[in-house]
Amino acid sequence: MAGYQGRHRYPQHRYVAMSSFAVQCGVHDAARQAALANATRRIEASGLELVRFAWCDLHGMLRGKTLVAAAAAEAMRTGVGMVSTLLLKDTADRTAYKVFEAGGAAELPGFEFGGNVMLLADPASLKELPWVDKTGWVQCQPWFPDGRPVELDTRRVLQSALAKLADAGYGMKCGLEIEFHIYRITSNGSNPQLDPQLADWPGLPPEISMIHPGYHLLSEQWVDMAEEPLRIVQRTAQALGLPLLSLEVEFGPSQVEAVFDATDALAAADNMVLFRSAVKQALRRAGYHATFMCRPPFPNIMSSGWHLHQSLTDLKTGANLFKRMAPATGSTPADAQYTLSEVGERYLAGLLAHARGMTAFCAPTINGFGRFRPNALAPQSILWGRDNRGAMLRVVGQCNDNGTRIENRLGEPAANPYLYLASQIHAGLDGIARQLKAPPATDEPYGAEAEKIPTSLGEALSALQADAALTAAFGDTFIRYLARIKQAEIARHAEAEDKDDWQRREYFSRI
């Protein structure tokens, strides 16, 4: 199978490949050269034996290849071959395009016939994984073999959005609050997930029990009961350098929450991808199963959300551009500019204007739409509120408060972070460009009159395709690509006789 060796298996081509591919991609400079040298030294000094070359797929999950250390340094220069169909798969790993039929991938040049793309690592991202012996990890992005960027790569989608934000003079800060579930694996010597007689596509999830019984929010008794898995999460996150602030017992059975300090937007998205993958692996080795599925398929479960805190910053000074020193003249607490700057209000109004379209990025699974119900600390309608946890958008902070920000409560923890953040940027920039005004803050987040959030993934995709501004910002090709892959997921769910079993295999086992 063509792979890493496929690019430079012949000795006579080795020097050309080593010296040219990063240059060919236009990413090689003095800083990258220094990072390469440093990464090579660290691999040797740490005695690493393996290095994982990792890439984030459309669904926010890490994939990649593992190289022996001696090959890793060279591969950071030359790239690692990866089958291009990995960009075309739905959540069950089924390829949504018929790449081996004439014209089957005609709308996506470069993806015909399942050829290679090349993963090029960022050597500055090298980390030593704390849960596995002598293994390093580097973050990669895909390129075509001729050096063209793969524009469907979701990290590149966010980088493009951030470039537009920078052109307008803005940076972005994001803080993460991530709810998820941890269960104890109870195989008792037999593991149906690994039984070859029960193998399927997708396979069975593990057999589990809970780590705490729930319905006792922030209980010190429950957090002590869950101390062992939470300690694994803490040590894993901190060993990877992630800005973890707190770990909490959430309201639902076996539900927990991790809170992270604010960072720049790209770092926040990178951190979310690495955190989810690392936590699942480290906990699995200790006999636990972590899932970022919104609603695990059990009775009396509580939905998990991903609350995204965001603010724009001045690129030159780093100042929070949502902060205002005093309420706008004549404003009341129901007005956005009672707390937010003019830029902040326009950004808020942009998020509201594009809420239905951006839902497909914030809640991209069929399962995630069960969360939008009244009086559940989750939104149901397209509203904003001042420190109101029932509203879709919660404005947090006071005048002259450097922590002033907008919290989007729409997201589920399974969302692809790059697409979630990119959707915020494009919606907010449109609000700024059109100088939109926000409506008054709600004090009835579950009232009957307000416009509703889409109630299904299909409805959200239709809303996205009907949103001209978001479609233009992401590009027609990317929107069609996303919709085609998600529609394949929807179609398989519709055909499933046992919908709960489908979600256990599709989401609970893998996300």
C-alpha positions in Angstrom: 0.0 0.0 0.0 1.4 3.4 -0.9 2.3 5.3 2.2 5.3 6.9 3.8 7.7 4.9 1.8 5.9 5.8 -1.4 7.5 9.2 -1.6 11.2 8.4 -1.3 11.7 4.6 -1.3 14.3 4.9 -4.1 17.7 6.1 -2.8 18.5 8.2 -5.8 15.5 10.5 -5.1 16.1 10.8 -1.4 18.1 14.0 -1.3 15.7 15.8 -3.7 12.6 14.8 -1.5 14.3 15.7 1.7 15.3 19.2 0.6 12.3 20.2 -1.4 8.8 19.3 -0.2 8.4 21.8 2.6 9.9 24.4 0.3 7.5 23.3 -2.5 4.6 23.8 -0.1 5.8 27.3 0.7 6.1 26.7 4.5 9.8 26.3 5.0 11.6 29.2 6.6 14.2 29.9 9.2 11.8 29.3 12.1 10.8 26.0 10.7 14.4 25.0 10.1 15.2 25.8 13.8 12.1 23.9 14.9 13.2 20.8 12.8 16.6 20.9 14.4 15.2 21.2 17.9 12.7 18.4 17.3 15.4 16.1 16.0 17.5 16.8 19.1 14.5 16.1 21.4 13.7 12.8 19.7 17.2 11.6 20.3 17.6 13.1 23.8 14.3 11.7 25.0 15.0 8.2 23.6 11.8 8.2 21.7 11.3 5.1 19.6 8.1 6.0 17.8 6.5 9.2 16.6 2.8 9.5 15.7 2.1 11.8 12.7 -1.4 13.0 13.5 -4.1 14.8 11.5 -7.6 15.9 12.4 -10.3 14.6 10.1 -13.6 16.2 9.2 -15.3 14.8 12.3 -12.7 16.2 14.7 -10.9 12.9 15.3 -7.2 12.3 15.0 -5.8 9.9 12.5 -2.3 9.4 11.2 0.7 7.1 10.9 3.3 6.0 13.4 6.9 6.0 12.3 10.0 4.7 14.0 12.2 7.5 15.4 14.9 7.2 12.8 12.4 7.8 10.0 10.5 10.5 11.8 13.1 13.3 11.4 13.3 12.7 7.7 9.5 12.5 7.4 9.1 15.9 9.0 11.0 17.2 6.0 9.5 15.1 3.2 6.0 14.3 4.3 4.1 11.1 5.1 1.8 9.6 2.5 -1.8 9.1 3.5 -4.7 7.7 1.4 -6.8 10.7 0.3 -10.1 8.9 0.9 -9.6 9.6 4.7 -10.9 13.1 3.9 -14.1 11.7 2.2 -15.3 9.4 5.0 -18.4 9.7 7.2 -18.5 8.9 10.9 -18.6 5.1 10.2 -15.5 5.3 7.9 -17.6 4.8 4.8 -16.3 6.8 1.8 -19.1 9.1 0.6 -17.6 9.5 -2.9 -17.3 6.8 -5.5 -13.7 7.5 -6.2 -13.2 4.5 -8.5 -16.0 5.4 -10.8 -15.5 7.8 -13.7 -16.5 11.2 -12.5 -17.2 9.9 -9.0 -15.0 12.6 -7.4 -15.0 15.1 -10.3 -16.1 18.0 -8.1 -13.0 17.3 -5.9 -9.9 17.4 -8.1 -7.0 15.4 -6.7 -9.2 12.9 -4.9 -9.9 10.5 -7.8 -8.9 6.9 -7.5 -7.9 7.0 -3.8 -4.4 8.5 -4.5 -2.1 9.9 -1.8 -2.0 13.2 0.0 1.0 14.1 2.0 1.0 14.9 5.7 3.5 17.5 6.5 4.3 17.9 10.2 4.8 21.0 12.3 8.0 20.2 14.1 7.3 22.8 16.7 4.3 20.7 17.8 6.4 17.7 19.0 5.1 16.3 22.3 6.0 13.3 24.3 2.8 11.3 25.1 2.5 10.8 28.8 0.5 7.6 28.7 2.6 5.5 26.4 6.3 4.6 26.6 8.9 6.4 24.4 6.3 7.8 21.9 6.2 11.3 20.4 3.4 13.1 18.6 3.4 15.8 15.9 0.6 17.7 14.4 0.2 17.5 10.6 -1.8 19.0 7.8 -2.3 17.5 4.3 -0.9 18.7 1.0 -1.2 17.3 -2.5 2.0 15.7 -3.7 2.6 18.6 -6.0 2.7 21.0 -3.1 -0.8 22.4 -3.3 -2.7 22.8 0.0 -5.7 20.6 0.6 -8.3 23.2 1.1 -10.8 20.7 2.5 -8.6 20.3 5.6 -10.6 21.7 8.5 -7.6 23.3 10.2 -6.8 25.1 7.0 -10.5 26.3 7.0 -9.9 27.9 10.4 -6.6 29.4 9.3 -8.3 31.0 6.4 -11.0 32.4 8.6 -8.4 33.8 11.0 -6.6 35.4 8.1 -9.8 37.3 7.2 -10.1 38.3 10.8 -6.6 39.6 10.8 -7.2 41.5 7.6 -9.8 43.4 9.5 -7.4 44.1 12.3 -8.7 41.5 14.8 -7.4 38.5 16.7 -9.6 36.1 18.6 -9.4 34.6 22.2 -11.3 31.5 23.1 -11.9 29.7 26.4 -13.3 26.2 26.5 -15.8 24.5 28.8 -16.3 20.9 27.8 -18.8 18.5 29.2 -18.3 14.8 28.6 -18.9 11.3 30.1 -16.5 8.9 31.7 -17.5 5.2 32.4 -15.7 2.3 33.9 -15.2 -0.7 31.5 -16.6 -3.8 33.1 -15.6 -6.6 30.7 -15.0 -9.2 33.5 -12.6 -11.1 31.4 -14.7 -11.1 28.2 -14.7 -8.1 25.9 -17.4 -8.2 23.2 -15.9 -5.2 21.5 -12.9 -7.3 20.6 -14.6 -10.6 20.0 -13.9 -11.6 16.4 -17.3 -13.4 16.2 -19.0 -10.0 16.9 -16.9 -7.8 14.6 -19.0 -5.4 12.6 -18.8 -2.1 10.8 -18.9 -0.1 13.1 -18.3 -2.5 16.0 -19.8 -2.8 19.4 -19.0 -0.4 22.3 -17.5 -1.6 25.5 -19.6 -2.8 28.4 -19.5 -0.1 31.1 -20.7 1.1 34.5 -20.8 4.7 35.8 -18.1 6.5 37.8 -20.7 8.5 39.8 -24.5 8.4 40.1 -25.2 12.0 39.1 -28.0 14.5 40.1 -25.8 16.0 42.8 -24.1 18.9 41.0 -20.6 19.8 42.1 -20.9 17.2 44.9 -17.6 16.7 46.8 -18.7 13.1 47.5 -19.2 12.4 43.8 -16.0 14.1 42.8 -14.1 11.9 45.4 -15.9 8.8 43.9 -14.6 9.9 40.5 -11.2 10.9 41.7 -9.2 8.2 39.9 -10.3 8.9 36.3 -10.4 12.7 36.9 -6.8 12.5 38.1 -5.9 10.7 34.9 -7.5 13.5 32.9 -5.7 16.1 35.0 -2.2 14.6 34.7 -2.7 13.8 31.0 -3.8 17.4 30.1 -1.1 19.0 32.2 1.7 16.7 30.9 0.7 17.8 27.3 0.9 21.5 28.3 -2.8 22.1 27.9 -4.1 25.1 30.0 -6.5 23.2 32.2 -8.1 25.2 34.9 -10.6 22.9 36.6 -12.3 19.5 36.6 -15.9 19.3 37.9 -18.6 16.7 38.5 -21.5 17.7 36.2 -25.2 17.1 36.9 -25.8 14.0 34.8 -24.8 10.4 35.8 -21.1 9.8 35.0 -20.8 13.3 33.5 -17.9 15.6 34.1 -16.6 18.9 32.8 -13.2 20.3 32.0 -12.5 24.1 31.8 -9.6 25.6 30.0 -8.0 29.1 30.2 -8.4 31.4 27.2 -5.9 31.2 24.4 -5.7 32.4 20.8 -8.3 30.7 18.6 -6.0 28.3 16.7 -4.4 27.1 19.9 -7.8 26.6 21.5 -8.9 24.4 18.6 -5.7 22.5 18.6 -6.0 21.9 22.3 -9.5 20.6 22.0 -8.6 18.1 19.3 -5.6 16.8 21.3 -7.5 16.8 24.7 -10.3 14.6 23.4 -8.0 12.1 21.8 -5.5 12.0 24.7 -8.2 11.6 27.3 -9.8 8.7 25.5 -6.5 6.9 25.1 -5.1 7.5 28.6 -8.4 6.5 30.3 -8.8 3.4 28.1 -5.5 2.1 29.3 -6.7 2.5 32.9 -9.9 0.7 32.3 -12.2 3.6 31.5 -14.2 4.7 28.5 -14.6 8.5 27.8 -17.1 9.7 25.3 -17.7 13.1 23.9 -21.0 12.0 22.4 -23.6 14.5 23.4 -26.3 12.1 24.7 -25.0 8.6 25.5 -27.8 6.1 24.7 -28.9 5.3 28.3 -32.0 6.2 30.3 -32.0 9.4 32.4 -28.8 10.8 30.8 -28.0 14.5 30.7 -26.7 16.0 27.5 -23.2 17.3 27.2 -22.4 20.7 25.7 -19.3 22.6 24.6 -19.6 26.2 25.7 -17.3 28.4 23.7 -16.2 31.7 25.2 -14.9 34.2 22.7 -13.8 37.7 22.3 -12.0 39.8 19.6 -8.7 41.4 20.4 -6.7 44.2 18.9 -3.9 42.6 16.8 -1.4 45.3 17.8 -2.1 45.7 21.5 -3.9 42.5 22.5 -6.7 44.6 24.1 -10.2 43.0 24.4 -12.3 44.8 21.8 -15.6 43.6 23.4 -14.9 45.6 26.6 -16.4 49.0 27.1 -15.6 51.4 29.9 -19.2 52.6 30.7 -22.7 51.8 29.5 -23.6 53.5 26.2 -25.6 56.7 26.7 -29.3 56.0 27.3 -28.8 52.2 27.3 -30.4 49.8 29.7 -29.3 46.3 30.9 -31.4 44.8 28.1 -29.2 46.6 25.4 -26.1 44.9 24.2 -24.0 48.1 24.5 -24.8 48.4 28.2 -21.9 46.0 28.5 -20.5 45.3 25.0 -18.6 47.6 22.7 -20.1 48.6 19.4 -17.9 46.0 17.7 -19.0 43.4 20.3 -22.7 44.2 19.6 -22.2 43.8 15.9 -20.4 40.5 16.4 -23.2 39.3 18.7 -25.8 40.3 16.1 -23.8 38.4 13.4 -23.9 35.2 15.5 -27.6 35.6 15.9 -28.2 36.3 12.2 -26.4 33.1 11.2 -27.3 30.9 14.1 -29.4 28.5 12.1 -26.7 28.0 9.4 -23.9 27.7 11.8 -25.7 25.0 13.9 -24.4 22.4 11.4 -20.8 23.2 12.5 -21.6 23.5 16.3 -23.8 20.4 16.5 -22.7 18.1 13.7 -24.1 14.8 14.8 -27.7 13.4 14.7 -27.4 12.7 18.4 -26.6 16.3 19.3 -30.0 17.7 18.6 -31.6 15.9 21.5 -29.9 18.5 23.7 -32.0 21.4 22.5 -34.9 21.3 25.0 -36.4 23.8 27.4 -35.2 24.3 31.0 -32.2 22.0 30.5 -29.3 24.6 30.7 -29.2 24.2 26.9 -30.6 26.6 24.3 -33.8 26.1 22.3 -34.2 29.5 20.6 -31.9 32.0 18.8 -31.6 34.5 21.6 -29.0 36.3 23.7 -29.1 37.0 27.4 -27.0 38.8 30.0 -25.5 36.1 32.1 -28.4 33.9 31.2 -27.6 30.2 30.9 -30.8 29.4 29.1 -30.0 31.6 26.1 -28.0 30.5 23.1 -25.6 33.4 23.5 -24.6 34.5 27.0 -22.9 37.9 27.4 -20.5 37.6 30.4 -18.7 40.5 32.1 -19.2 44.1 33.3 -18.1 47.5 32.0 -14.3 48.0 32.3 -13.9 44.2 32.6 -11.1 42.6 30.6 -12.9 39.3 30.8 -15.9 40.6 28.8 -16.9 38.0 26.3 -19.7 36.1 24.5 -20.4 32.5 25.4 -21.9 30.4 22.7 -23.9 27.5 24.3 -25.0 26.0 21.0 -22.1 23.5 20.6 -21.8 19.9 21.4 -18.5 18.3 22.5 -18.3 16.2 19.4 -18.0 19.2 17.1 -14.9 19.7 14.9 -13.2 22.6 16.7 -11.8 24.2 13.6 -15.2 24.4 11.9 -17.0 25.5 15.1 -14.6 28.4 15.6 -14.5 29.3 11.9 -18.3 29.5 11.8 -18.1 32.1 14.7 -15.6 34.2 12.9 -17.5 34.3 9.6 -20.8 35.0 11.3 -19.3 37.7 13.5 -17.4 39.4 10.7 -20.6 39.6 8.7 -22.3 41.3 11.6 -19.5 43.8 11.9 -19.4 44.4 8.1 -23.1 45.0 8.0 -23.2 47.0 11.2 -26.0 44.8 12.6 -27.8 45.7 15.8 -28.7 43.1 18.4 -32.2 42.8 19.7 -32.9 43.3 23.4 -31.6 40.6 25.8 -34.1 37.9 26.6 -35.5 37.1 30.1 -37.5 34.2 28.6 -35.1 31.9 26.9 -37.7 29.2 26.5 -40.5 31.4 25.4 -42.7 30.3 22.6 -42.3 33.3 20.2 -38.6 33.2 19.4 -37.1 31.7 16.3 -35.9 28.1 17.1 -32.6 26.4 16.6 -32.8 23.6 14.0 -34.2 20.4 15.5 -32.3 17.9 13.3 -29.0 17.6 11.5 -30.8 17.6 8.2 -32.6 20.8 9.0 -29.3 22.4 10.1 -27.6 21.4 6.8 -30.5 22.9 4.8 -30.2 26.1 6.8 -26.5 26.2 6.1 -26.9 25.7 2.4 -29.5 28.5 2.4 -27.2 30.9 4.2 -25.5 32.9 1.4 -22.9 34.6 3.6 -21.7 31.5 5.3 -21.7 29.6 2.0 -19.6 32.3 0.4 -17.2 32.5 3.4 -16.6 28.7 3.6 -16.8 28.3 -0.2 -19.4 26.4 -2.2 -17.1 23.4 -2.7 -16.6 23.0 1.1 -20.3 23.3 1.9 -21.3 20.8 -0.8 -18.5 18.4 0.5 -19.6 18.7 4.1 -23.3 18.3 3.2 -22.6 15.2 1.1 -20.7 13.4 3.9 -23.2 14.3 6.6 -26.1 13.3 4.4 -24.5 9.9 4.1 -24.6 9.6 7.9 -28.2 10.7 8.0 -29.2 8.2 5.3 -27.6 5.3 7.2 -29.3 6.3 10.4 -32.7 6.5 8.6 -32.2 2.9 7.4 -31.2 1.5 10.8 -33.9 -0.7 12.4 -32.5 -0.1 15.9 -31.7 3.6 16.2 -30.2 3.2 19.7 -27.9 0.4 18.6 -26.8 2.5 15.6 -25.9 5.4 17.9 -24.1 3.1 20.4 -21.9 1.8 17.5 -21.6 5.0 15.5 -21.0 7.6 18.3 -20.7 6.1 21.7 -18.0 3.6 20.7 -15.9 6.0 18.7 -16.5 9.7 19.6 
